[in-house]
Amino acid sequence: MKKYIGICYLVFMGQLAIAQVPNHSLSEDPVFSTVLRRRIQYPINAEREGVYAKIYAGFHIDKKGHIQQVSILNPSKVGYGFEEEVLKKLKLLPPLQPKYEGNYALPITFAFIDHTNHAKPVSPSGKLSRLYLTDRILLNEVEIIGGRIPEQRDKVKPQSLGHVITTNQ
């Protein structure tokens, strides 16, 4: 009897695990990945100040492929227009394929390049705690590049905002 209960438990837990397996195909969907990268722009104030950040956006895709319940998952506000840009552009995406129905978390990194110093892109590191990602499929990170061109000779150094709670995972 104990053996039977143990097998039933394993089968039941296996079914739960299968239901939570990430479907990374949304990250490779051309409508989603390409259109999103083209539409999200580096906020002007952040670019001018040399600020970079990482935003985690949460959203739901319904049975018809519409993006709904768009929110920012970061525990603290970053500012400089990063959140507003992400929310606005995610809400304006065209409907996706219904097969992507589910809850998602999308990391968006706003990396900054100071072309006046021929520098490489700088971007924040760290990951959002799993506490904020519950019941969401984590998608591949989207990177948006901003920068200062050589004509902008001000001496503002790039800085990071929006500290992300990091985990050891």
CYANA upper distance limits for C-alpha pairs under 8 A (distance plus 0.5 A):
  1 MET  CA      5 ILE  CA      6.80
  2 LYS  CA      6 GLY  CA      6.58
  3 LYS  CA      7 ILE  CA      6.72
  4 TYR  CA      8 CYS  CA      6.70
  5 ILE  CA      9 TYR  CA      6.59
  6 GLY  CA     10 LEU  CA      6.77
  7 ILE  CA     11 VAL  CA      6.68
  8 CYS  CA     12 PHE  CA      6.57
  9 TYR  CA     13 MET  CA      6.56
 10 LEU  CA     14 GLY  CA      6.39
 11 VAL  CA     15 GLN  CA      6.80
 12 PHE  CA     16 LEU  CA      7.03
 13 MET  CA     17 ALA  CA      6.70
 14 GLY  CA     18 ILE  CA      6.71
 15 GLN  CA     19 ALA  CA      6.87
 16 LEU  CA     20 GLN  CA      7.20
 17 ALA  CA     21 VAL  CA      7.05
 20 GLN  CA    135 ASP  CA      8.08
 20 GLN  CA    137 ILE  CA      8.31
 21 VAL  CA    137 ILE  CA      8.47
 22 PRO  CA    137 ILE  CA      5.82
 22 PRO  CA    138 LEU  CA      7.67
 23 ASN  CA    137 ILE  CA      7.64
 24 HIS  CA     28 GLU  CA      7.70
 24 HIS  CA    139 LEU  CA      6.79
 24 HIS  CA    140 ASN  CA      8.08
 25 SER  CA     29 ASP  CA      6.73
 26 LEU  CA     32 PHE  CA      7.51
 26 LEU  CA     33 SER  CA      8.42
 26 LEU  CA    100 TYR  CA      7.10
 26 LEU  CA    139 LEU  CA      7.98
 27 SER  CA     32 PHE  CA      7.60
 27 SER  CA     33 SER  CA      6.54
 27 SER  CA    139 LEU  CA      6.34
 27 SER  CA    140 ASN  CA      6.27
 28 GLU  CA     32 PHE  CA      8.15
 28 GLU  CA     33 SER  CA      6.82
 29 ASP  CA     33 SER  CA      6.46
 29 ASP  CA     34 THR  CA      8.49
 30 PRO  CA     34 THR  CA      5.84
 30 PRO  CA     35 VAL  CA      7.81
 31 VAL  CA     35 VAL  CA      6.02
 31 VAL  CA     36 LEU  CA      8.25
 31 VAL  CA     94 PRO  CA      8.47
 31 VAL  CA     96 LEU  CA      7.76
 32 PHE  CA     36 LEU  CA      6.28
 32 PHE  CA     93 LEU  CA      8.15
 32 PHE  CA     96 LEU  CA      7.82
 33 SER  CA     37 ARG  CA      6.67
 33 SER  CA    142 VAL  CA      8.40
 34 THR  CA     38 ARG  CA      6.77
 35 VAL  CA     39 ARG  CA      6.59
 35 VAL  CA     93 LEU  CA      8.15
 36 LEU  CA     40 ILE  CA      6.58
 36 LEU  CA     89 LYS  CA      7.83
 36 LEU  CA     90 LEU  CA      7.83
 36 LEU  CA     93 LEU  CA      7.82
 37 ARG  CA    142 VAL  CA      7.54
 37 ARG  CA    143 GLU  CA      8.17
 37 ARG  CA    144 ILE  CA      7.52
 39 ARG  CA     89 LYS  CA      6.93
 40 ILE  CA     85 GLU  CA      7.12
 40 ILE  CA     86 VAL  CA      7.14
 40 ILE  CA     89 LYS  CA      6.55
 40 ILE  CA    144 ILE  CA      7.88
 41 GLN  CA     85 GLU  CA      7.68
 41 GLN  CA    144 ILE  CA      7.56
 42 TYR  CA     46 ALA  CA      7.80
 42 TYR  CA     47 GLU  CA      7.11
 42 TYR  CA     82 PHE  CA      8.09
 42 TYR  CA    110 PHE  CA      7.38
 42 TYR  CA    144 ILE  CA      7.16
 42 TYR  CA    145 ILE  CA      7.44
 42 TYR  CA    146 GLY  CA      6.19
 43 PRO  CA     47 GLU  CA      6.71
 43 PRO  CA     80 TYR  CA      7.38
 43 PRO  CA     81 GLY  CA      6.21
 43 PRO  CA     82 PHE  CA      6.76
 43 PRO  CA     85 GLU  CA      7.60
 44 ILE  CA     48 ARG  CA      6.54
 45 ASN  CA     49 GLU  CA      6.69
 45 ASN  CA     80 TYR  CA      6.51
 45 ASN  CA     81 GLY  CA      8.00
 46 ALA  CA     50 GLY  CA      6.43
 46 ALA  CA     51 VAL  CA      5.41
 46 ALA  CA     52 TYR  CA      7.54
 46 ALA  CA     80 TYR  CA      5.84
 46 ALA  CA     81 GLY  CA      7.88
 46 ALA  CA     82 PHE  CA      8.47
 47 GLU  CA     51 VAL  CA      6.67
 47 GLU  CA     52 TYR  CA      8.41
 47 GLU  CA    112 PHE  CA      8.01
 47 GLU  CA    146 GLY  CA      6.52
 47 GLU  CA    147 GLY  CA      6.61
 47 GLU  CA    148 ARG  CA      7.47
 48 ARG  CA    148 ARG  CA      7.66
 49 GLU  CA    156 VAL  CA      7.12
 49 GLU  CA    158 PRO  CA      7.91
 50 GLY  CA    112 PHE  CA      7.27
 50 GLY  CA    114 ASP  CA      8.31
 50 GLY  CA    147 GLY  CA      7.83
 50 GLY  CA    148 ARG  CA      7.89
 50 GLY  CA    156 VAL  CA      7.13
 50 GLY  CA    157 LYS  CA      6.78
 50 GLY  CA    158 PRO  CA      4.83
 50 GLY  CA    159 GLN  CA      6.72
 51 VAL  CA    112 PHE  CA      7.63
 51 VAL  CA    158 PRO  CA      5.99
 51 VAL  CA    159 GLN  CA      5.37
 51 VAL  CA    160 SER  CA      6.17
 51 VAL  CA    161 LEU  CA      7.31
 52 TYR  CA    109 THR  CA      8.37
 52 TYR  CA    110 PHE  CA      5.88
 52 TYR  CA    111 ALA  CA      6.01
 52 TYR  CA    112 PHE  CA      6.30
 52 TYR  CA    122 VAL  CA      7.99
 52 TYR  CA    123 SER  CA      6.48
 52 TYR  CA    124 PRO  CA      7.44
 52 TYR  CA    158 PRO  CA      7.61
 52 TYR  CA    159 GLN  CA      6.70
 52 TYR  CA    160 SER  CA      5.49
 52 TYR  CA    161 LEU  CA      6.89
 53 ALA  CA     78 VAL  CA      7.91
 53 ALA  CA     82 PHE  CA      8.31
 53 ALA  CA    109 THR  CA      6.58
 53 ALA  CA    110 PHE  CA      5.79
 53 ALA  CA    111 ALA  CA      7.54
 53 ALA  CA    123 SER  CA      7.09
 53 ALA  CA    124 PRO  CA      6.29
 53 ALA  CA    160 SER  CA      6.17
 53 ALA  CA    161 LEU  CA      5.86
 53 ALA  CA    162 GLY  CA      6.43
 53 ALA  CA    163 HIS  CA      8.45
 54 LYS  CA    107 PRO  CA      7.39
 54 LYS  CA    108 ILE  CA      6.16
 54 LYS  CA    109 THR  CA      4.86
 54 LYS  CA    110 PHE  CA      6.53
 54 LYS  CA    123 SER  CA      8.20
 54 LYS  CA    124 PRO  CA      6.71
 54 LYS  CA    125 SER  CA      8.48
 54 LYS  CA    162 GLY  CA      7.33
 54 LYS  CA    164 VAL  CA      8.05
 55 ILE  CA     72 ILE  CA      7.72
 55 ILE  CA     73 LEU  CA      8.19
 55 ILE  CA     74 ASN  CA      6.97
 55 ILE  CA     82 PHE  CA      7.92
 55 ILE  CA     83 GLU  CA      7.57
 55 ILE  CA    107 PRO  CA      6.32
 55 ILE  CA    108 ILE  CA      5.67
 55 ILE  CA    109 THR  CA      6.89
 55 ILE  CA    162 GLY  CA      8.25
 56 TYR  CA     72 ILE  CA      6.43
 56 TYR  CA     73 LEU  CA      5.80
 56 TYR  CA     74 ASN  CA      6.31
 56 TYR  CA    105 ALA  CA      6.98
 56 TYR  CA    106 LEU  CA      5.99
 56 TYR  CA    107 PRO  CA      4.91
 56 TYR  CA    108 ILE  CA      6.63
 56 TYR  CA    128 LEU  CA      8.11
 57 ALA  CA     70 VAL  CA      7.50
 57 ALA  CA     71 SER  CA      6.19
 57 ALA  CA     72 ILE  CA      5.03
 57 ALA  CA     73 LEU  CA      6.07
 57 ALA  CA     74 ASN  CA      8.31
 57 ALA  CA     86 VAL  CA      7.89
 57 ALA  CA     87 LEU  CA      8.17
 57 ALA  CA    105 ALA  CA      6.12
 57 ALA  CA    106 LEU  CA      5.60
 57 ALA  CA    107 PRO  CA      6.92
 57 ALA  CA    108 ILE  CA      8.11
 58 GLY  CA     69 GLN  CA      8.12
 58 GLY  CA     70 VAL  CA      6.16
 58 GLY  CA     71 SER  CA      5.62
 58 GLY  CA     72 ILE  CA      6.45
 58 GLY  CA     73 LEU  CA      6.55
 58 GLY  CA    103 ASN  CA      7.92
 58 GLY  CA    104 TYR  CA      6.15
 58 GLY  CA    105 ALA  CA      5.00
 58 GLY  CA    106 LEU  CA      6.82
 58 GLY  CA    136 ARG  CA      8.41
 59 PHE  CA     67 ILE  CA      7.11
 59 PHE  CA     68 GLN  CA      6.44
 59 PHE  CA     69 GLN  CA      5.73
 59 PHE  CA     70 VAL  CA      4.84
 59 PHE  CA     71 SER  CA      6.84
 59 PHE  CA    103 ASN  CA      6.41
 59 PHE  CA    104 TYR  CA      5.97
 59 PHE  CA    105 ALA  CA      7.17
 60 HIS  CA     67 ILE  CA      6.23
 60 HIS  CA     68 GLN  CA      5.62
 60 HIS  CA     69 GLN  CA      6.26
 60 HIS  CA     70 VAL  CA      7.51
 60 HIS  CA    101 GLU  CA      7.81
 60 HIS  CA    102 GLY  CA      6.14
 60 HIS  CA    103 ASN  CA      4.94
 60 HIS  CA    104 TYR  CA      6.68
 61 ILE  CA     65 GLY  CA      6.00
 61 ILE  CA     66 HIS  CA      5.93
 61 ILE  CA     67 ILE  CA      5.13
 61 ILE  CA     68 GLN  CA      6.57
 61 ILE  CA     96 LEU  CA      8.50
 61 ILE  CA     98 PRO  CA      8.25
 61 ILE  CA    100 TYR  CA      7.11
 61 ILE  CA    101 GLU  CA      5.25
 61 ILE  CA    102 GLY  CA      5.85
 61 ILE  CA    103 ASN  CA      7.03
 62 ASP  CA     66 HIS  CA      6.01
 62 ASP  CA     67 ILE  CA      7.20
 62 ASP  CA     68 GLN  CA      7.68
 62 ASP  CA     98 PRO  CA      7.58
 62 ASP  CA    101 GLU  CA      5.68
 62 ASP  CA    102 GLY  CA      7.30
 63 LYS  CA     98 PRO  CA      5.79
 63 LYS  CA     99 LYS  CA      8.26
 63 LYS  CA    101 GLU  CA      6.18
 64 LYS  CA     95 PRO  CA      8.00
 64 LYS  CA     96 LEU  CA      8.32
 64 LYS  CA     97 GLN  CA      7.81
 64 LYS  CA     98 PRO  CA      5.56
 64 LYS  CA    101 GLU  CA      8.46
 65 GLY  CA     95 PRO  CA      5.53
 65 GLY  CA     96 LEU  CA      4.98
 65 GLY  CA     97 GLN  CA      5.60
 65 GLY  CA     98 PRO  CA      4.81
 65 GLY  CA     99 LYS  CA      8.08
 65 GLY  CA    100 TYR  CA      7.40
 65 GLY  CA    101 GLU  CA      7.03
 66 HIS  CA     94 PRO  CA      7.99
 66 HIS  CA     95 PRO  CA      5.22
 66 HIS  CA     96 LEU  CA      6.87
 67 ILE  CA     90 LEU  CA      8.08
 67 ILE  CA     91 LYS  CA      7.09
 67 ILE  CA     93 LEU  CA      7.98
 67 ILE  CA     95 PRO  CA      7.38
 67 ILE  CA     96 LEU  CA      8.36
 68 GLN  CA     91 LYS  CA      7.83
 70 VAL  CA     87 LEU  CA      7.00
 70 VAL  CA     90 LEU  CA      7.75
 70 VAL  CA     91 LYS  CA      7.42
 71 SER  CA     87 LEU  CA      7.29
 72 ILE  CA     83 GLU  CA      7.38
 72 ILE  CA     87 LEU  CA      8.04
 73 LEU  CA    105 ALA  CA      8.49
 73 LEU  CA    132 TYR  CA      6.87
 73 LEU  CA    133 LEU  CA      8.35
 74 ASN  CA    128 LEU  CA      7.76
 74 ASN  CA    132 TYR  CA      8.29
 74 ASN  CA    162 GLY  CA      8.34
 74 ASN  CA    164 VAL  CA      7.35
 75 PRO  CA    164 VAL  CA      8.26
 76 SER  CA    162 GLY  CA      7.20
 76 SER  CA    163 HIS  CA      8.28
 77 LYS  CA     83 GLU  CA      8.30
 77 LYS  CA    162 GLY  CA      7.00
 78 VAL  CA     82 PHE  CA      7.47
 78 VAL  CA     83 GLU  CA      7.71
 78 VAL  CA    161 LEU  CA      6.28
 78 VAL  CA    162 GLY  CA      4.79
 78 VAL  CA    163 HIS  CA      8.38
 79 GLY  CA     83 GLU  CA      7.41
 79 GLY  CA    161 LEU  CA      8.45
 79 GLY  CA    162 GLY  CA      8.34
 81 GLY  CA     85 GLU  CA      6.57
 82 PHE  CA     86 VAL  CA      6.87
 83 GLU  CA     87 LEU  CA      6.62
 84 GLU  CA     88 LYS  CA      6.46
 85 GLU  CA     89 LYS  CA      6.64
 86 VAL  CA     90 LEU  CA      6.54
 87 LEU  CA     91 LYS  CA      6.71
 88 LYS  CA     92 LEU  CA      6.98
 89 LYS  CA     93 LEU  CA      7.08
 96 LEU  CA    100 TYR  CA      7.85
102 GLY  CA    136 ARG  CA      8.27
102 GLY  CA    137 ILE  CA      8.41
103 ASN  CA    135 ASP  CA      7.41
103 ASN  CA    136 ARG  CA      5.36
103 ASN  CA    137 ILE  CA      6.74
104 TYR  CA    136 ARG  CA      5.13
104 TYR  CA    137 ILE  CA      5.09
104 TYR  CA    138 LEU  CA      6.47
104 TYR  CA    139 LEU  CA      7.45
105 ALA  CA    133 LEU  CA      7.21
105 ALA  CA    136 ARG  CA      6.30
105 ALA  CA    137 ILE  CA      6.42
105 ALA  CA    138 LEU  CA      5.34
105 ALA  CA    139 LEU  CA      6.64
106 LEU  CA    138 LEU  CA      6.71
106 LEU  CA    139 LEU  CA      5.77
106 LEU  CA    140 ASN  CA      7.46
106 LEU  CA    141 GLU  CA      7.01
106 LEU  CA    142 VAL  CA      8.17
107 PRO  CA    138 LEU  CA      8.42
107 PRO  CA    139 LEU  CA      7.65
107 PRO  CA    140 ASN  CA      7.60
107 PRO  CA    141 GLU  CA      5.35
107 PRO  CA    142 VAL  CA      6.87
108 ILE  CA    141 GLU  CA      6.17
108 ILE  CA    142 VAL  CA      5.27
108 ILE  CA    143 GLU  CA      6.33
108 ILE  CA    144 ILE  CA      7.84
109 THR  CA    123 SER  CA      7.38
109 THR  CA    124 PRO  CA      7.95
109 THR  CA    141 GLU  CA      7.57
109 THR  CA    142 VAL  CA      6.69
109 THR  CA    143 GLU  CA      5.27
109 THR  CA    144 ILE  CA      6.61
110 PHE  CA    123 SER  CA      7.16
110 PHE  CA    143 GLU  CA      6.49
110 PHE  CA    144 ILE  CA      5.33
110 PHE  CA    145 ILE  CA      6.40
110 PHE  CA    146 GLY  CA      7.58
111 ALA  CA    121 PRO  CA      6.33
111 ALA  CA    122 VAL  CA      5.96
111 ALA  CA    123 SER  CA      4.98
111 ALA  CA    124 PRO  CA      8.13
111 ALA  CA    143 GLU  CA      7.32
111 ALA  CA    144 ILE  CA      6.61
111 ALA  CA    145 ILE  CA      5.44
111 ALA  CA    146 GLY  CA      6.71
112 PHE  CA    121 PRO  CA      5.70
112 PHE  CA    122 VAL  CA      5.78
112 PHE  CA    123 SER  CA      6.97
112 PHE  CA    145 ILE  CA      6.31
112 PHE  CA    146 GLY  CA      5.37
112 PHE  CA    147 GLY  CA      5.63
112 PHE  CA    158 PRO  CA      7.65
113 ILE  CA    119 ALA  CA      6.61
113 ILE  CA    120 LYS  CA      6.38
113 ILE  CA    121 PRO  CA      4.95
113 ILE  CA    122 VAL  CA      6.89
113 ILE  CA    145 ILE  CA      7.79
113 ILE  CA    146 GLY  CA      6.74
113 ILE  CA    147 GLY  CA      4.93
113 ILE  CA    148 ARG  CA      7.04
114 ASP  CA    118 HIS  CA      6.97
114 ASP  CA    119 ALA  CA      6.04
114 ASP  CA    120 LYS  CA      7.99
114 ASP  CA    121 PRO  CA      8.04
114 ASP  CA    147 GLY  CA      5.93
114 ASP  CA    148 ARG  CA      5.49
114 ASP  CA    149 ILE  CA      7.45
114 ASP  CA    158 PRO  CA      8.09
115 HIS  CA    119 ALA  CA      6.54
115 HIS  CA    147 GLY  CA      7.15
115 HIS  CA    148 ARG  CA      6.14
115 HIS  CA    149 ILE  CA      5.68
115 HIS  CA    150 PRO  CA      6.37
116 THR  CA    148 ARG  CA      7.30
116 THR  CA    149 ILE  CA      6.48
116 THR  CA    150 PRO  CA      4.83
116 THR  CA    151 GLU  CA      8.22
116 THR  CA    152 GLN  CA      8.05
116 THR  CA    153 ARG  CA      7.64
121 PRO  CA    145 ILE  CA      8.26
122 VAL  CA    158 PRO  CA      8.22
123 SER  CA    160 SER  CA      7.88
124 PRO  CA    160 SER  CA      6.77
126 GLY  CA    164 VAL  CA      6.61
126 GLY  CA    165 ILE  CA      7.58
126 GLY  CA    166 THR  CA      5.57
126 GLY  CA    167 THR  CA      8.06
127 LYS  CA    164 VAL  CA      6.70
127 LYS  CA    165 ILE  CA      7.01
127 LYS  CA    166 THR  CA      5.48
127 LYS  CA    167 THR  CA      7.04
128 LEU  CA    132 TYR  CA      7.33
128 LEU  CA    133 LEU  CA      8.13
128 LEU  CA    164 VAL  CA      6.14
128 LEU  CA    165 ILE  CA      5.80
128 LEU  CA    166 THR  CA      6.28
128 LEU  CA    167 THR  CA      7.76
129 SER  CA    133 LEU  CA      7.56
129 SER  CA    165 ILE  CA      6.31
129 SER  CA    166 THR  CA      6.48
129 SER  CA    167 THR  CA      6.28
130 ARG  CA    134 THR  CA      6.84
133 LEU  CA    137 ILE  CA      8.33
133 LEU  CA    138 LEU  CA      8.07
148 ARG  CA    152 GLN  CA      6.91
